[in-house]
Amino acid sequence: MESKNNLSRPIKTRLSKLFDIEYPIIQGGMIWAAGWKLASAVSQAGGLGLIGGGSMQPDLFREHIRKAKAAANKPFGVNIPLMYEHSPGLLKAAIEENIDIVFTSAGNPAKIADTVKSAGIKWVHCVPTVKMARKAQDAGVDAVVAEGVEAGGHNGFDGVTTFCLVPQAADAVDIPVIAAGGICDWRGFKAAMILGAEAVQIGTRFAAAIESSAAEEYKRAVVDSNDTGTYLAFRTIGPIRIVRTAFAQRIQRAEYQGASAEELHQLHGKGRGRLGIFMGNGDEGLFEAGQSAGMVSEIISAGEVVRDLVRGYWEHQDCL
């Protein structure tokens, strides 16, 4: 009975108020995993779901947005990595589809500030350092995601951990901070809030959820992972945290043997994320995932992930 009552208690922060959500739990907008089914499931459970636009062209992006609107009667948003050629088209589509929550990453937020602010969008940018958090605040974002090197996918070159980044970012900016990287359960949720975050963004745990569009082979690789089950690949040309698949072992051997930047770029090639995450090909593709993969023991629904986080948050008040 206590657990049920706990699930009816909202967790109030500046960010839950900003997004009009019950719990400050945000599902990362991961390429090839975060489609409309996952985003709407997280939002319906009381968190904030994000559609990951990085792996979509604008027309498909619009389709996912419209399906999410039809499936969810609660707020959801989109994530747009700024490094892709099609990113301006994604932002245009989001604005035309009346999306009012946009997360951006992997680029200079100042370049799109006028467009975003004139559209009245609630805007969040993902940063790997305190310096970039300050720059994002100066650009006019409403909040920042402070993402540590534990996170899956693309990472910053400096390799700052979540535990060190979040409190320093919270001290450095006036806007709310969202913690990301290595957060999987209620323990990480509470730790992040104690460190000064006002929400958490969780990627890997949701990427392995039932509603994720990632391949079953990818989800099983996450479940089968352990504490050393991920590897920070391509450190010299652009760090990407991935599961230790057969292809990851090829990358690691090349790096140990002193492969040049050109050779590593050729090895990375194009379409590796789709091959791995979406197609389930661990021999030729990248299984992007964070170090929290070692804490994922089963494939469950996105709603249950949210409920587990909230239940644990309220049932362990002695941790505060």
C-alpha positions in Angstrom: 0.0 0.0 0.0 2.9 2.4 0.8 4.5 1.8 -2.6 1.2 2.6 -4.4 0.8 5.8 -2.3 4.4 6.7 -3.1 3.6 6.5 -6.8 0.9 9.1 -6.4 3.3 11.6 -4.8 4.9 14.0 -7.3 8.5 15.0 -7.0 8.7 18.7 -7.2 11.6 20.6 -8.7 12.0 23.6 -11.0 12.3 21.2 -13.9 9.2 19.2 -13.1 7.4 22.5 -13.0 9.0 23.7 -16.2 8.0 20.6 -18.1 4.7 20.1 -16.3 5.6 16.5 -15.4 5.0 14.5 -12.2 8.6 13.2 -11.8 11.9 14.8 -12.8 12.8 11.7 -14.8 13.8 12.3 -18.4 14.4 9.6 -21.0 17.4 10.4 -23.2 16.7 11.0 -26.9 18.9 8.2 -28.1 19.5 7.5 -31.8 17.8 4.3 -33.1 16.2 3.6 -29.7 14.0 6.6 -28.8 11.1 6.6 -31.1 7.5 7.6 -30.4 6.6 4.4 -28.6 9.3 4.8 -26.0 8.8 8.6 -25.6 5.0 8.3 -25.1 5.4 5.4 -22.7 7.7 7.4 -20.4 5.5 10.5 -20.6 2.4 8.5 -19.8 4.2 7.1 -16.7 4.8 10.7 -15.4 8.3 11.4 -16.7 9.4 13.2 -19.8 9.9 11.2 -22.9 12.1 12.4 -25.8 12.0 11.4 -29.4 15.6 11.0 -30.6 15.8 12.9 -33.9 19.5 12.2 -34.6 18.7 9.0 -36.5 15.7 10.4 -38.4 15.2 12.6 -41.5 12.7 15.4 -41.0 9.7 13.6 -42.6 10.1 10.5 -40.4 10.7 12.8 -37.4 7.3 14.5 -38.1 5.7 11.1 -38.2 7.1 10.1 -34.8 6.0 13.4 -33.3 2.4 13.0 -34.6 2.2 9.4 -33.4 3.5 10.4 -30.0 0.9 13.2 -29.8 -1.8 10.6 -30.6 -0.5 8.1 -28.0 0.3 10.4 -25.1 -1.8 13.1 -23.4 1.1 14.3 -21.4 4.1 16.4 -22.3 6.9 15.0 -24.3 9.9 16.5 -26.2 12.5 15.9 -28.8 16.3 15.6 -28.9 18.2 17.2 -31.8 22.0 16.7 -32.1 23.3 19.8 -33.7 26.3 18.1 -35.5 24.3 16.6 -38.3 23.6 18.2 -41.7 19.9 17.5 -41.4 19.6 19.1 -37.9 18.2 22.4 -39.2 15.5 20.5 -40.9 14.7 18.6 -37.7 14.4 21.9 -35.7 12.2 23.4 -38.4 10.0 20.3 -38.2 9.8 20.4 -34.4 8.7 24.1 -34.5 6.1 23.5 -37.2 4.7 20.5 -35.3 4.3 22.8 -32.2 6.8 21.0 -30.0 7.5 23.1 -27.0 10.3 21.1 -25.3 13.6 20.7 -27.3 16.8 19.1 -26.0 19.9 19.8 -28.1 23.4 18.4 -28.0 26.7 18.0 -29.8 27.1 21.5 -31.1 27.1 25.2 -30.3 23.7 26.3 -28.9 24.3 30.0 -29.6 23.9 29.3 -33.3 20.2 28.4 -32.9 19.4 30.6 -30.0 17.4 33.2 -31.9 15.3 30.5 -33.7 14.5 28.6 -30.6 13.8 31.5 -28.3 11.6 33.2 -30.9 9.5 30.0 -31.1 8.9 30.1 -27.3 10.4 26.7 -26.8 11.5 25.3 -23.5 15.2 24.6 -24.4 17.8 22.3 -22.8 21.3 21.7 -24.0 23.6 18.8 -23.0 27.1 19.7 -21.8 30.2 17.7 -20.7 32.0 20.4 -18.8 31.3 23.4 -16.5 32.7 25.8 -19.1 30.1 24.6 -21.7 27.3 24.8 -19.1 28.1 28.5 -18.7 28.2 29.0 -22.4 24.8 27.3 -22.8 23.3 29.5 -20.0 24.7 32.6 -21.9 23.0 31.3 -25.0 19.7 31.4 -23.3 18.8 27.8 -22.5 16.3 27.1 -19.7 18.4 24.2 -18.3 21.4 22.1 -19.0 22.1 18.3 -19.0 25.4 17.8 -17.2 26.5 14.5 -18.8 29.4 12.5 -17.4 31.7 10.2 -19.3 29.9 7.2 -17.9 27.1 7.9 -20.4 26.6 5.9 -23.6 27.2 7.2 -27.1 29.1 10.4 -27.8 31.1 11.9 -25.0 33.3 14.9 -24.3 37.1 14.8 -24.7 37.7 15.8 -21.1 36.2 12.7 -19.6 34.7 14.4 -16.5 32.6 12.0 -14.4 29.0 12.6 -13.5 29.8 12.6 -9.8 32.3 15.5 -10.3 30.5 17.4 -13.1 27.0 17.7 -11.6 27.8 19.6 -8.3 30.3 21.9 -10.1 27.8 22.7 -12.8 25.1 23.3 -10.2 27.4 25.7 -8.5 28.4 27.5 -11.7 25.0 28.3 -13.3 21.7 29.7 -12.1 19.5 27.6 -14.4 18.5 24.0 -13.3 20.9 21.1 -13.9 19.8 17.7 -15.2 22.2 14.9 -14.3 23.1 12.2 -16.8 25.6 9.4 -17.2 25.7 6.2 -15.1 22.2 6.7 -13.7 20.0 3.6 -13.8 18.1 3.1 -10.5 16.7 5.0 -7.5 20.2 5.1 -5.9 21.6 7.1 -8.8 18.5 9.2 -8.9 18.8 10.2 -5.3 22.5 10.7 -5.5 22.1 13.1 -8.5 19.6 15.2 -6.6 21.8 15.3 -3.5 24.6 16.5 -5.8 22.5 19.5 -6.9 20.6 18.2 -9.9 16.9 18.9 -10.2 16.2 16.0 -12.6 17.9 13.0 -14.1 18.3 12.0 -17.7 18.5 8.2 -18.2 19.5 6.6 -21.5 20.8 3.0 -21.4 18.1 1.7 -19.0 15.3 3.0 -21.3 17.2 1.9 -24.4 16.8 -1.7 -23.1 13.1 -1.2 -22.3 10.3 -3.1 -24.1 9.1 0.0 -26.0 12.6 0.9 -27.3 13.1 0.5 -31.0 16.6 -0.9 -30.5 17.1 -4.5 -31.6 16.6 -7.4 -29.2 20.3 -8.3 -29.7 21.2 -4.9 -28.5 18.9 -5.1 -25.5 20.3 -8.5 -24.6 23.8 -7.3 -24.8 23.0 -4.6 -22.3 21.4 -7.1 -19.9 24.4 -9.4 -20.3 26.9 -6.6 -19.6 28.8 -6.1 -16.4 30.8 -3.3 -14.7 33.5 -3.4 -17.4 31.1 -4.3 -20.2 31.4 -1.0 -22.0 34.4 0.6 -23.7 35.2 4.3 -24.5 36.2 4.0 -28.1 37.7 6.5 -30.5 39.0 8.6 -27.7 41.3 10.6 -30.0 38.8 11.5 -32.7 35.6 11.7 -30.8 34.9 9.4 -27.7 31.9 7.0 -28.0 31.0 4.6 -25.2 29.9 1.3 -26.5 29.3 -2.3 -25.4 32.3 -4.7 -25.9 31.1 -6.4 -29.0 33.2 -8.1 -31.7 33.4 -4.8 -33.5 34.4 -3.0 -30.3 37.3 -5.4 -30.0 38.4 -4.5 -33.5 38.4 -0.8 -32.5 40.3 -1.5 -29.3 43.0 -3.5 -31.1 43.4 -0.8 -33.7 43.8 1.9 -31.0 46.3 -0.2 -29.1 48.3 -0.7 -32.2 48.6 3.1 -32.8 46.1 3.6 -35.6 46.1 7.1 -37.1 43.2 9.4 -36.9 42.5 8.7 -40.6 42.5 5.0 -40.0 40.2 5.3 -37.1 37.8 7.5 -39.1 37.8 4.8 -41.8 37.1 2.1 -39.3 34.2 4.1 -37.8 32.8 4.7 -41.3 29.1 5.5 -41.6 26.0 3.8 -40.4 27.6 1.8 -37.5 25.0 3.0 -35.0 22.1 1.8 -37.2 23.9 -1.5 -37.8 24.4 -2.1 -34.1 21.6 -0.5 -32.2 18.8 -0.9 -34.7 19.8 -4.0 -36.7 21.5 -5.8 -33.8 24.7 -6.5 -35.7 27.5 -6.6 -33.1 30.1 -7.8 -35.6 29.9 -4.7 -37.7 27.9 -2.1 -35.7 28.2 0.0 -32.6 26.1 -0.9 -29.5 26.2 2.5 -27.9 25.5 2.2 -24.1 26.6 3.6 -20.8 28.4 2.1 -17.9 25.0 1.6 -16.2 24.5 -1.3 -18.5 26.1 -3.4 -15.8 23.1 -2.6 -13.5 20.4 -3.6 -16.1 19.3 -7.2 -15.3 16.1 -7.5 -17.3 14.1 -6.0 -20.1 11.0 -4.4 -18.7 8.5 -1.7 -19.7 9.4 2.0 -19.7 6.6 2.6 -17.3 8.0 0.1 -14.8 11.4 1.7 -15.1 9.8 5.0 -14.0 7.8 3.4 -11.3 10.9 1.7 -9.8 12.7 5.0 -9.7 9.9 6.8 -8.0 9.1 4.0 -5.6 12.8 3.8 -4.5 13.1 7.6 -4.3 10.2 7.8 -1.7 10.9 4.6 0.2 14.5 5.5 1.0 14.0 8.9 2.6 16.7 8.0 5.1 19.3 8.6 2.3 18.6 12.3 2.5 
